[in-house]
Amino acid sequence: MDPHPYNWLSLTPSLVAIALAMLTRKVVLSMMIGIFAGAVITNGGSPLYAIVDTLEIHLWKSLIEEDRLRVFAFTILMGSMITVVQRSGGMKGLIAQISPWASNRQRGQITTWFLGMLVFFDDYANTVLLGKTLQPLSDRLRISREKLAYLVDSTAAPVAGLAIVSTWVAGEISFVEDGLNALPINPDVNAFAIFINSIPYRFYVLFALVFVFLIGFSERDFGPMLKAERRAESEPIQSHQERDNSVISGWWNAVVPIVGTVTAVVMIMIETGKASLAAEHNLADVSLWQVFGAADSYYALLWGSLAGLVITILMVWSQRLLSWPEIGDAMATGAKLMLPALLVLWLASCLSAMTGNSPLESISPMESESYPAKGYRLYTGEYLTGLIAGDGQNGEALAAWLPTIIFLLSALISFSTGTSWGTMAIVMPIAIPLVYGTIATPGSTEWQQSPIMLSAVGGVLAGSIFGDHCSPISDTTVLSSQSCNCDHSAHVLTQLPYAIAVAIVSVVFGTIPIGFGVPVMYLLPLGVAGLVAIVYLLGRRAQIGSEV
């Protein structure tokens, strides 16, 4: 086999992007510079040729890729649909139906948590809708604005990241596919299947949602949040909510479009999965899970989101909730809000392709049997695999700690940059080849279902959200403060201990034991028990004198 053409230099684009993102907090610029740095390496140090390759080979070729365009279209359609639903008042109608149940502090917090789970399709929509709508309820029940901001912030991104249909799902699947494309082989594995299989291994995300419920159900708090709650309990009721004159309509205007979208996506995935398996299998012997694994998820998401948007428009127009110009404006506004996410997705695909090994049909291969695309690909996966496989014993020892290392690295980058999406885009193409190099054996496919691989993927997705929850410069953290009319520093200070507590449980009862072979089915209940212990050992009720 030919010697690796770039060795440690193949890590340069990813390392440059990570370092600059942490220093400058500008993820898009950092990724662009990382791509350019890789192009300089593949062009023998020539910055002039690197500029041409960056624009023509990396940016343009990635932009016109069919699946990438479907991801872009899905994201735009979901943004448009959500904004039309918002402006038609459907979500406010749903909230109005549920919030009267909140007759005391406990029910008020559980209601906020439950509504956060219902608004699963977008973290921004979740934060803005609930934060602004539930302010009068929280004031009436003497729930502090800090607690409201925590309840909203800590359900928004976790539930959007887990949902099968949301503005996150296409991006997360795309990041996983970028990591798979960076492998030294061309694996016959569906990125959607990896995404779904990783859900039980996203310990921080799952435990964060449980912890929010436990805090509300127990009415116990600790740290700065306890002080904020006791202050709210003792002060006179005083609402500072901004006047909101937006329309409120029937709850069905929110529920029907989402149900329609989910139904369409599932049906299309079943049809495309069956079509994919029909040539080689008897469909009577194929399980539903195999059908989903073989489905064209990007195709299904695209047409499912279009169906949802059409349903939304027809419902809103037939009830005369919005005029055609207002519907068009809402769609354009929603699409515009998705543009930063699309830019991150685009650059992530460029960075992943550059560090991968996929040759382009339009470019003649170079004279190298092992590295035919070395003129524009860095073969980073091959380098990492060779580096780790050089000592199998060290590789096995490293593999056990990789879920924890990847989770903490993702959290650090997300905290420093304030963006979970940017972190996923940068780390995933490194994490998957790194884990593959430690656990995979030639010709084997067992690595695809390996708990270490799935927990590494889950660690990127969950660690990015953990760092985002802790970061004072995170857009969702800032948005939570603003929508709940809460002092931003107070929100960060009160949420931080809760996020750290959940992260500790995620590591102790999640990423560490999973690396040493403990089944996830045992770890999830153990983690929940750990959360219950923290709440009842450290937590105190806000009402002074209520403790037994």
For each residue, the residues with C-beta under 8 A, 3 or more apart:
1: 370
2: 5 368 369 370 371
3:
4: 7 10 371 379 382 383 386
5: 2 368 371 374 379
6: 9 10 41 42 374 378 379 383
7: 4 10 383
8: 11 383
9: 6 12 41 378
10: 4 6 7 41 355 378 379 380 383
11: 8 14 15 380 383
12: 9 15 16 34 37 38 41 378
13: 16 17 34 35 37 38 351 354 355 378
14: 11 17 18 34 351 355 380 426 429 430
15: 11 12 18 19 34
16: 12 13 19 20 30 33 34 37
17: 13 14 20 21 30 31 33 34 351 426
18: 14 15 21 22 30 413 426 427
19: 15 16 22 23 30
20: 16 17 23 24 26 29 30 33 34
21: 17 18 24 25 26 27 30 31 413 416 417 422 426
22: 18 19 25 412 413 416 417
23: 19 20
24: 20 21 29 30
25: 21 22 416 417 418 473
26: 20 21 29 30
27: 21 30 31 344 417 419 422 425 426
28: 31 32 340 343 344 347 422
29: 20 24 26 32 33
30: 16 17 18 19 20 21 24 26 27 33 34
31: 17 21 27 28 34 35 344 347 348 350 351 422 425 426
32: 28 29 35 36 347
33: 16 17 20 29 30 36 37
34: 12 13 14 15 16 17 20 30 31 37 38 351
35: 13 31 32 38 39 54 58 59 347 350 351 354
36: 32 33 39 40 50 51 54
37: 12 13 16 33 34 40 41
38: 12 13 34 35 41 42 351 354 355 378
39: 35 36 42 43 49 50 51 53 54 57 58 354 376
40: 36 37 43 45 46 47 50
41: 6 9 10 12 37 38 45 378
42: 6 38 39 50 53 354 374 375 376 377 378
43: 39 40 46 49 50 53
44: 49
45: 40 41
46: 40 43 49 50
47: 40 50 51
48: 51 52
49: 39 43 44 46 52 53
50: 36 39 40 42 43 46 47 53 54
51: 36 39 47 48 54 55
52: 48 49 55 56
53: 39 42 43 49 50 56 57 58 376
54: 35 36 39 50 51 57 58 59
55: 51 52 58 59 60
56: 52 53 59 60 61
57: 39 53 54 60 61 360 363 376
58: 35 39 53 54 55 61 62 350 353 354 376
59: 35 54 55 56 62 63 346 350
60: 55 56 57 63 64
61: 56 57 58 64 65 353 360
62: 58 59 65 68 346 349 350 353
63: 59 60 68 69 346
64: 60 61 68 69
65: 61 62 68 69 349
66: 69 70
67: 70 71 174 177 298
68: 62 63 64 65 71 72 174 345 346 349
69: 63 64 65 66 72 73
70: 66 67 73 74 170 298 299 301 302
71: 67 68 74 75 170 171 174 298 301 345
72: 68 69 75 76 342 345 346
73: 69 70 76 77 302 305
74: 70 71 77 78 170 298 301 302 305
75: 71 72 78 79 167 170 171 338 341 342 345
76: 72 73 79 80 334 335 338 342
77: 73 74 80 81 302 305 306 308 309
78: 74 75 81 82 121 122 166 167 305 308 338
79: 75 76 82 83 122 167 334 335 336 337 338
80: 76 77 83 84 309 330 331 332 334 335
81: 77 78 84 85 257 261 305 308 309 312 334
82: 78 79 85 86 121 122 125 167 334
83: 79 80 86 87 330 331 333 334 337
84: 80 81 87 88 309 312 313 316 322 327 330 331 334
85: 81 82 88 90 91 253 254 257 312
86: 82 83 90 91 125 128 129 330
87: 83 84 246 247 322 326 330
88: 84 85 247 249 253 312 315 316 319 321 322
89: 92 93 246 247 248 249 253 321
90: 85 86 93 94 249 250 251 252 253 254 255 257
91: 85 86 94 95 119 125 129 254
92: 89 95 96 129 133 246 247 248 249
93: 89 90 96 97 248 249 250 251 252 253 254
94: 90 91 97 98 115 118 251 254 255
95: 91 92 98 99 115 129 130 133 134
96: 92 93 99 100 248 251
97: 93 94 100 251
98: 94 95 101 111 114 115 118
99: 95 96 102 111 115 133 134 137
100: 96 97 103
101: 98 107 111
102: 99 107 108 110 111 112 137 141
103: 100 107
104: 107 108 141
105: 108 109 141 142 143 219 542
106: 109 110 216 217 219
107: 101 102 103 104 110 111
108: 102 104 105 111 112 137 138 141 143 216
109: 105 106 112 113 143 147 151 215 216 217 219
110: 102 106 107 113 114 213 216 217
111: 98 99 101 102 107 108 114 115 137
112: 102 108 109 115 116 130 134 138 148 151 152 155 216
113: 109 110 116 117 151 155 209 212 213 216
114: 98 110 111 117 118
115: 94 95 98 99 111 112 118 119 130 134
116: 112 113 119 126 130 151 152 155 156 159 212
117: 113 114 120 155 159 209
118: 94 98 114 115
119: 91 115 116 122 125 126 129 130 156 159
120: 117 126 159 160 162 163 166
121: 78 82 125 160 163 165 166 167 258
122: 78 79 82 119 125 126 160 166 167 168
123: 126 127 156 157 159 160 161 167 168 476
124: 127 128 156 167 337 476 479
125: 82 86 91 119 121 122 128 129
126: 116 119 120 122 123 129 130 152 155 156 159 160
127: 123 124 130 131 152 153 156 476 479 480 483
128: 86 124 125 131 132 479 483
129: 86 91 92 95 119 125 126 132 133
130: 95 112 115 116 119 126 127 133 134 152 483
131: 127 128 134 135 148 149 152 479 480 482 483 484 485
132: 128 129 135 241 242 244 483 484
133: 92 95 99 129 130 244
134: 95 99 112 115 130 131 137 138 148 152
135: 131 132 138 139 145 148 239 240 241 484 485
136: 139 140 239 241
137: 99 102 108 111 134 140 141 143
138: 108 112 134 135 141 143 144 145 147 148
139: 135 136 142 143 237 238 239 241
140: 136 137 237
141: 102 104 105 108 137 138
142: 105 139 232 233 237
143: 105 108 109 137 138 139 147 148 229 232
144: 138 147 148 225 228 229 231 232
145: 135 138 148 149 228 232 484 485 486 487 490
146: 149 150 224 225 228 229 486 487 490 491 494 495
147: 109 138 143 144 150 151 221 225 228 229 232 494
148: 112 131 134 135 138 143 144 145 151 152 484 486
149: 131 145 146 152 153 480 481 484 486 491 494 495
150: 146 147 153 154 212 225 491 494 495 498
151: 109 112 113 116 147 148 154 155 212 216
152: 112 116 126 127 130 131 134 148 149 155 156 480 483 484
153: 127 149 150 156 157 469 476 477 480 491 495
154: 150 151 158 208 209 211 212 469 495 498 499
155: 112 113 116 117 126 151 152 158 159 209 212
156: 116 119 123 124 126 127 152 153 159 160 476 480
157: 123 153 160 161 420 465 468 469 476
158: 154 155 161 162 205 206 208 209 465
159: 116 117 119 120 123 126 155 156 162 163 209
160: 120 121 122 123 126 156 157 163 166 167 168
161: 123 157 158 166 168 172 202 205 420 461 462 465
162: 120 158 159 199 202 205 206
163: 120 121 159 160 166 168 169
164: 169 196 262 265
165: 121 169 258 261 262 265 301 304 305
166: 78 120 121 122 160 161 163 169
167: 75 78 79 82 121 122 123 124 160 170 171 338 341
168: 122 123 160 161 163 171 172
169: 163 164 165 166 172 173 195 301
170: 70 71 74 75 167 173 174 298 301
171: 71 75 167 168 174 175 341 344 345 421 424
172: 161 168 169 175 176 195 424 461
173: 169 170 176 177 191 192 195 297 298
174: 67 68 71 170 171 177 178 191 345 348 349
175: 171 172 178 179 348 424 425 428 429 460
176: 172 173 179 180 191 194 195 198 428 432 457
177: 67 173 174 180 181 191
178: 174 175 181 182 348 349 351 352 353 425 428 429
179: 175 176 182 183 352 428 429 430 431 432 433 457
180: 176 177 183 187 189 191 194 432
181: 177 178 352 353 356 358 429
182: 178 179 352 355 356 357 380 381 429 430 432 433
183: 179 180 186 187 356 381 432 433 436
184: 357 379 381 382 385 433 436
185:
186: 183 358
187: 180 183 445 448
188: 445
189: 180 193 194 445 448
190: 193 194 293 294 295 297
191: 173 174 176 177 180 194 195 297
192: 173 195 196 292 293 295 297
193: 189 190 196 197 292 293 448
194: 176 180 189 190 191 197 198 448 453 454 457
195: 169 172 173 176 191 192 198 199 457
196: 164 192 193 199 292
197: 193 194 200 449 454
198: 176 194 195 201 202 454 455 457 458 461
199: 162 195 196 202 206 458
200: 197 206 454 458 520 524
201: 198 403 451 454 455 457 458 459 510 514 520
202: 161 162 198 199 205 206 458 459 461 462
203: 206 207 407 455 458 462 505 506 507 509 510 511 523 527
204: 207 208 407 462 463 465 466 502 503 506 510
205: 158 161 162 202 208 209 461 462 465
206: 158 162 199 200 202 203 209 210 524 527
207: 203 204 210 211 502 505 506 510 527 528 531
208: 154 158 204 205 211 212 465 466 469 499 502
209: 113 117 154 155 158 159 205 206 212 213
210: 206 207 213 214 528 531
211: 154 207 208 214 215 498 501 502 531 535
212: 113 116 150 151 154 155 208 209 215 216
213: 110 113 209 210 216 217
214: 210 211 217 218 531 532 535
215: 109 211 212 218 220 221 498 535 539
216: 106 108 109 110 112 113 151 212 213 219
217: 106 109 110 213 214
218: 214 215 535 536 539
219: 105 106 109 216 541 542
220: 215 535 536 539 540 541
221: 147 215 225 226 229 539 540 542
222: 225 226 497 538 539 540
223: 226 227 494 497 498
224: 146 227 228 490 493 494 497
225: 144 146 147 150 221 222 228 229 494 495 497 498
226: 221 222 223 229 230 539 540 542
227: 223 224 230 231
228: 144 145 146 147 224 225 231 232 490 494
229: 143 144 146 147 221 225 226 232 233 542
230: 226 227 233 234 542 544
231: 144 227 228 234 235
232: 142 143 144 145 147 228 229 235 542
233: 142 229 230 542 543 544
234: 230 231
235: 231 232 238
236:
237: 139 140 142
238: 139 235
239: 135 136 139
240: 135 485
241: 132 135 136 139 244 485
242: 132 485
243:
244: 132 133 241
245:
246: 87 89 92
247: 87 88 89 92 321
248: 89 92 93 96
249: 88 89 90 92 93 253 319 321
250: 90 93 253 319
251: 90 93 94 96 97 254 255
252: 90 93 255 256 315
253: 85 88 89 90 93 249 250 256 257 312 315 316 319 321
254: 85 90 91 93 94 251 257 258
255: 90 94 251 252 258 259
256: 252 253 259 260 311 315
257: 81 85 90 253 254 260 261 308 309 311 312 315
258: 121 165 254 255 261 262 308
259: 255 256 262 263
260: 256 257 263 264 307 308 311
261: 81 165 257 258 264 265 304 305 307 308 311
262: 164 165 258 259 265 266 304
263: 259 260 266 267
264: 260 261 267 268 300 303 304 307 308
265: 164 165 261 262 268 269 300 301 304 305
266: 262 263 269 270 300
267: 263 264 270 271
268: 264 265 271 272 295 299 300 303 304
269: 265 266 272 273 291 292 295 296 297 300
270: 266 267 273 274 288 291 292 295
271: 267 268 274 275
272: 268 269 275 276 294 295 296 299 300
273: 269 270 276 277 290 291 292 293 294 295 296
274: 270 271 277 278 283 286 291
275: 271 272 278
276: 272 273 279 294 295 296
277: 273 274 280 281 283 286 290 291 294
278: 274 275 281 283
279: 276
280: 277
281: 277 278 285 286 290
282: 285 286
283: 274 277 278 286
284:
285: 281 282
286: 274 277 281 282 283 290 291
287: 290 291
288: 270 291 292
289: 292 293
290: 273 277 281 286 287 293 294
291: 269 270 273 274 277 286 287 288 294 295
292: 192 193 196 269 270 273 288 289 295
293: 190 192 193 273 289 290
294: 190 272 273 276 277 290 291
295: 190 192 268 269 270 272 273 276 291 292 300
296: 269 272 273 276 299 300
297: 173 190 191 192 269 300 301
298: 67 70 71 74 170 173 301 302
299: 70 268 272 296 302 303
300: 264 265 266 268 269 272 295 296 297 303 304
301: 70 71 74 165 169 170 265 297 298 304 305
302: 70 73 74 77 298 299 305 306
303: 264 268 299 300 306 307
304: 165 261 262 264 265 268 300 301 307 308
305: 73 74 77 78 81 165 261 265 301 302 308 309
306: 77 302 303 309 310
307: 260 261 264 303 304 310 311
308: 77 78 81 257 258 260 261 264 304 305 311 312
309: 77 80 81 84 257 305 306 312 313 331
310: 306 307 313 314
311: 256 257 260 261 307 308 314 315
312: 81 84 85 88 253 257 308 309 315 316
313: 84 309 310 316 317 327
314: 310 311 317 318
315: 88 252 253 256 257 311 312 318 319
316: 84 88 253 312 313 319 321 322 327
317: 313 314 320 321 322 324 327
318: 314 315
319: 88 249 250 253 315 316
320: 317
321: 88 89 247 249 253 316 317
322: 84 87 88 316 317 326 327 330
323: 326 327
324: 317 327 328
325: 328 329
326: 87 322 323 329 330
327: 84 313 316 317 322 323 324 330 331
328: 324 325 331 332
329: 325 326 332 333
330: 80 83 84 86 87 322 326 327 333 334
331: 80 83 84 309 327 328 334 335
332: 80 328 329 335 336
333: 83 329 330 336 337
334: 76 79 80 81 82 83 84 330 331 337 338
335: 76 79 80 331 332 338 339
336: 79 332 333 339
337: 79 83 124 333 334
338: 75 76 78 79 167 334 335 341 342
339: 335 336 342 343
340: 28 343 344
341: 75 167 171 338 344 345 421
342: 72 75 76 338 339 345 346
343: 28 339 340 346 347
344: 27 28 31 171 340 341 347 348 419 421 422 425
345: 68 71 72 75 171 174 341 342 348 349 425
346: 59 62 63 68 72 342 343 349 350
347: 28 31 32 35 343 344 350 351 425
348: 31 174 175 178 344 345 351 352 424 425 426 428 429
349: 62 65 68 174 178 345 346 352 353
350: 31 35 58 59 62 346 347 353 354
351: 13 14 17 31 34 35 38 178 347 348 354 355 425 426 429
352: 178 179 181 182 348 349 355 356 428 429
353: 58 61 62 178 181 349 350 356 358 377
354: 13 35 38 39 42 58 350 351 376 377 378
355: 10 13 14 38 182 351 352 377 378 379 380 381 429 430
356: 181 182 183 352 353 377 378 379 380 381 429
357: 182 184 371 373 377 379 381 382
358: 181 186 353 373 377
359: 363 365 372 373 377
360: 57 61 363 373 376
361:
362:
363: 57 359 360 373 375 376
364:
365: 359 368 372 373
366: 371 372 373 374 375
367:
368: 2 5 365 371 372 374
369: 2 372
370: 1 2
371: 2 4 5 357 366 368 374 377 379 382
372: 359 365 366 368 369
373: 357 358 359 360 363 365 366 376 377
374: 5 6 42 366 368 371 377 379
375: 42 363 366
376: 39 42 53 57 58 354 360 363 373
377: 42 353 354 355 356 357 358 359 371 373 374
378: 6 9 10 12 13 38 41 42 354 355 356 383
379: 4 5 6 10 184 355 356 357 371 374 382 383
380: 10 11 14 182 355 356 383 384 429 430 433
381: 182 183 184 355 356 357 384 385 433 436 437
382: 4 184 357 371 379 385 386
383: 4 6 7 8 10 11 378 379 380 386 387
384: 380 381 387 388 430 433 434 437
385: 184 381 382 388 389 433 436 437 440
386: 4 382 383 389 390 437
387: 383 384 390 437
388: 384 385 391 394 395 398 434 437 438
389: 385 386 392 395 437
390: 386 387
391: 388 394 395
392: 389 395 396
393: 396 397
394: 388 391 397 398
395: 388 389 391 392 398 399 437 438 439
396: 392 393 399 400 438
397: 393 394 400 401
398: 388 394 395 401 402 438
399: 395 396 402 435 438 439 452 515
400: 396 397 452 515 516
401: 397 398 404 405 512 515
402: 398 399 405 406 431 434 435 438 452 456 515
403: 201 406 407 452 455 456 458 459 510 511 512 514 515
404: 401 407 408 459 507 511 512 515
405: 401 402 408 409
406: 402 403 409 410 427 431 434 435 456 459 460 463
407: 203 204 403 404 410 411 459 460 462 463 466 506 507 511
408: 404 405 411 412 463 507
409: 405 406 412 413 427 463
410: 406 407 413 414 423 424 427 459 460 462 463 464 466 467
411: 407 408 414 415 463 464 466 467 470 503
412: 22 408 409 415 416 467
413: 18 21 22 409 410 416 417 423 426 427 464 467
414: 410 411 417 418 419 420 422 423 463 464 465 466 467 468 471 474
415: 411 412 418 467 468 470 471
416: 21 22 25 412 413 467 471
417: 21 22 25 27 413 414 422 423 471 473
418: 25 414 415 468 471 472 473 474 475 477
419: 27 344 414 422 423 468 474 475
420: 157 161 414 423 424 464 465 467 468 474 476
421: 171 341 344 424 425 464
422: 21 27 28 31 344 414 417 419 425 426
423: 410 413 414 417 419 420 426 427 460 463 464 467 468
424: 171 172 175 348 410 420 421 427 428 460 461 464
425: 27 31 175 178 344 345 347 348 351 421 422 428
426: 14 17 18 21 27 31 348 351 413 422 423 429 430
427: 18 406 409 410 413 423 424 430 431 460 464
428: 175 176 178 179 348 352 424 425 431 432 457 460
429: 14 175 178 179 181 182 348 351 352 355 356 380 426 432 433
430: 14 179 182 355 380 384 426 427 433 434
431: 179 402 406 427 428 434 435 456 457 459 460
432: 176 179 180 182 183 428 429 435 436 453 456 457
433: 179 182 183 184 380 381 384 385 429 430 436 437
434: 384 388 402 406 430 431 437 438 456
435: 399 402 406 431 432 438 439 447 450 452 453 456
436: 183 184 381 385 432 433 439 440 447 453
437: 381 384 385 386 387 388 389 395 433 434 440
438: 388 395 396 398 399 402 434 435 452
439: 395 399 435 436 447 450 452 453
440: 385 436 437 444 447
441: 444 446 447
442:
443:
444: 440 441 447
445: 187 188 189 448
446: 441 449 450
447: 435 436 439 440 441 444 450 453
448: 187 189 193 194 445 453
449: 197 446 453 454
450: 435 439 446 447 453 454
451: 201 454 455 514 517 519 520
452: 399 400 402 403 435 438 439 455 456 514 515
453: 194 432 435 436 439 447 448 449 450 456 457
454: 194 197 198 200 201 449 450 451 457 458
455: 198 201 203 403 451 452 458 459 510 511 514 515 520
456: 402 403 406 431 432 434 435 452 453 459 460
457: 176 179 194 195 198 201 428 431 432 453 454 460 461
458: 198 199 200 201 202 203 403 454 455 461 462
459: 201 202 403 404 406 407 410 431 455 456 462 463 511
460: 175 406 407 410 423 424 427 428 431 456 457 463 464
461: 161 172 198 202 205 424 457 458 464 465
462: 161 202 203 204 205 407 410 458 459 465 466 506
463: 204 406 407 408 409 410 411 414 423 459 460 466 467
464: 410 411 413 414 420 421 423 424 427 460 461 467 468
465: 157 158 161 204 205 208 414 420 461 462 468 469
466: 204 208 407 410 411 414 462 463 469 470 499 502 503 506
467: 410 411 412 413 414 415 416 420 423 463 464 470 471
468: 157 414 415 418 419 420 423 464 465 471 474 476 477
469: 153 154 157 208 465 466 474 477 495 499
470: 411 415 466 467 492 495 496 499 500
471: 414 415 416 417 418 467 468 474 477
472: 418 477 488 489 492
473: 25 417 418 477 478
474: 414 418 419 420 468 469 471 477 478
475: 418 419 478 479
476: 123 124 127 153 156 157 420 468 479 480
477: 153 418 468 469 471 472 473 474 480 481 488 491 492 495
478: 473 474 475 481 482 488
479: 124 127 128 131 475 476 482 483
480: 127 131 149 152 153 156 476 477 483 484 486 491
481: 149 477 478 484 486 487 488 491
482: 131 478 479 485 488
483: 127 128 130 131 132 152 479 480
484: 131 132 135 145 148 149 152 480 481 491
485: 131 135 145 240 241 242 482
486: 145 146 148 149 480 481 490 491
487: 145 146 481 490 491
488: 472 477 478 481 482 491 492
489: 472 492 493
490: 145 146 224 228 486 487 493 494
491: 146 149 150 153 477 480 481 484 486 487 488 494 495
492: 470 472 477 488 489 495 496
493: 224 489 490 496
494: 146 147 149 150 223 224 225 228 490 491 497 498
495: 146 149 150 153 154 225 469 470 477 491 492 498 499
496: 470 492 493 499 500
497: 222 223 224 225 494 500 501
498: 150 154 211 215 223 225 494 495 501 502
499: 154 208 466 469 470 495 496 502 503
500: 470 496 497 503 504
501: 211 497 498 504 505 531 534 538
502: 204 207 208 211 466 498 499 505 506 531
503: 204 411 466 499 500 506 507
504: 500 501 507 508
505: 203 207 501 502 508 509 510 527 530 531 534
506: 203 204 207 407 462 466 502 503 509 510 511 527
507: 203 404 407 408 503 504 510 511 512
508: 504 505 512 530
509: 203 505 506 513 523 526 527 530
510: 201 203 204 207 403 455 505 506 507 513 514 523 527
511: 203 403 404 407 455 459 506 507 514 515
512: 401 403 404 507 508 515 516
513: 509 510 516 518 523
514: 201 403 451 452 455 510 511 517 518 520 523
515: 399 400 401 402 403 404 452 455 511 512
516: 400 512 513
517: 451 514
518: 513 514 522 523
519: 451 522 523
520: 200 201 451 455 514 523 524
521: 524
522: 518 519 525 526
523: 203 509 510 513 514 518 519 520 526 527
524: 200 206 520 521 527 528
525: 522 528 529
526: 509 522 523 529 530
527: 203 206 207 505 506 509 510 523 524 530 531
528: 207 210 524 525 531 532
529: 525 526 532 533
530: 505 508 509 526 527 533 534
531: 207 210 211 214 501 502 505 527 528 534 535
532: 214 528 529 535 536
533: 529 530 536 537
534: 501 505 530 531 537 538 539
535: 211 214 215 218 220 531 532 538 539
536: 218 220 532 533 539
537: 533 534
538: 222 501 534 535
539: 215 218 220 221 222 226 534 535 536
540: 220 221 222 226 547
541: 219 220 546 547
542: 105 219 221 226 229 230 232 233
543: 233 546
544: 230 233
545:
546: 541 543
547: 540 541
548:
